[in-house]
């Protein structure tokens, strides 16, 4: 199945792209999508402890399941205001 | 005008005040907060800030904050506009307006809003300063973190 990965701020800079489309094996979770991404780009791994995640533009958890066509976002600590 | 917005356009405080307070004859207080881009941060001379947002989730997070305020201060109405993109020194990055029959709830809800924005709204500052640039990183966003919400509430009511 195919998912869209969204990356923001410094995570986007590290990856060199804000949006990536990847084929992942089901059943997938946010965690398994992240593991695949870090295997591809190890420098992203430093964010594992501090980032937040979202599925289809709603906050989610690493354990949440991911379905075909979902948008999975990885978010560094926020600094709005 | 929408009461909640994440927009690349310059912010207009008088227009947001009109939108929030326009239809509520029972209100006696308007509290507002304007966040400005300043020319220094952590010893660096800041040139400008470039704000990035995950726009649909940012609007959802703002909606959540408004829902929390409706629980804590049910007699208030809140408007929040956050700007994105390049913002120059002295320009507004965020404006918050709260109306209420009385000042105490308006001030508290206004402070609560900015504290919660800094906790859970997916927006990031890319600081450009003399000699370089850096992404600023504050809180790990977790809207279900009750202790963070309580911290914002305590600050708001201090």
Interface residues (C-beta under 8 A of the other chain):
Chain A: X6 X8 X9 X10 X12 X13 X50 X51 X52 X54 X57 X58 X59 X73 X75 X76 X77 X78 X79 X80 X81
Chain B: X35 X51 X52 X53 X54 X56 X57 X58 X60 X61 X82 X93 X94 X114 X117 X118 X119 X120 X121 X122 X123 X124 X125 X126 X135 X136 X137 X138 X139 X140 X141 X142 X143 X144
